[in-house]
C-alpha cells in the first residue's frame, strides 16, 4: 500500500511542476543543505515545461533542466516560491507577482 502513496505523491509533484509552465520568477538560488545559505544563480526568469522536463531560464541562460519525474518539489509555506530537490541539491525559485499573465 505504501507503493501507491509514493506514486500518488509523485503524480501530484509532476502536476505541480506542470502548472509552473510560463510562470515568472524573480530569482533562482541554490541552497546549502548544511548552512541554509542561498547562492543566487539568476534573476528575472521563467519556468518552462517541455518534453517532460522542467527548465528554468534567467536572462538568456538555462540555469536548470531536469526531468519532471526525478524532481521532488514543494511550494514554500508562504507560497512565494518553490523548493526543488534533485539528489543532494536543493534549489529555490521565487515567483513574480505578475508571473507572465498568470495569477497565483
Residue pairs with C-beta under 8 A, 6 or more apart in sequence:
10 69
13 68
13 71
13 72
13 73
13 74
14 68
14 69
16 73
16 74
16 75
16 82
17 49
17 54
17 68
17 71
17 73
18 49
18 68
20 47
20 49
20 54
20 82
21 47
21 48
21 49
22 46
22 47
22 48
22 100
22 101
22 102
23 46
23 47
23 95
23 96
23 99
23 100
23 102
24 44
24 45
24 46
24 95
24 96
24 98
24 99
24 100
25 44
25 45
25 46
25 47
25 56
25 58
25 81
25 93
25 94
25 95
25 96
26 43
26 44
26 94
26 95
26 96
27 40
27 42
27 43
27 44
27 93
27 94
28 40
28 41
28 42
28 43
28 45
28 56
28 58
28 63
28 64
28 91
28 92
28 93
28 94
29 38
29 39
29 40
29 41
29 91
29 92
29 93
29 94
30 38
30 39
30 41
30 89
30 90
30 91
30 92
31 37
31 38
31 39
31 83
31 90
31 91
31 92
32 38
32 39
33 88
33 90
38 92
41 58
41 63
41 64
41 91
42 56
42 57
42 58
42 59
42 61
42 63
43 58
43 59
44 58
44 59
45 56
45 57
45 58
45 59
45 63
46 56
46 57
46 100
47 54
47 55
47 56
47 93
48 54
48 55
48 56
48 57
49 55
49 68
52 67
52 68
52 69
53 65
53 66
53 67
53 68
54 64
54 65
54 66
54 67
54 68
54 71
54 84
55 62
55 64
55 65
56 62
56 63
56 64
56 65
56 91
56 93
57 63
64 84
64 91
66 84
66 86
70 86
71 84
71 85
71 86
72 84
72 85
72 86
73 82
73 83
73 84
73 85
74 82
74 83
75 81
75 82
75 83
76 82
76 83
76 92
79 95
79 104
80 94
80 95
81 92
81 93
81 94
81 95
82 92
82 93
82 95
83 90
83 91
83 92
84 90
84 91
84 92
84 93
85 91
95 104
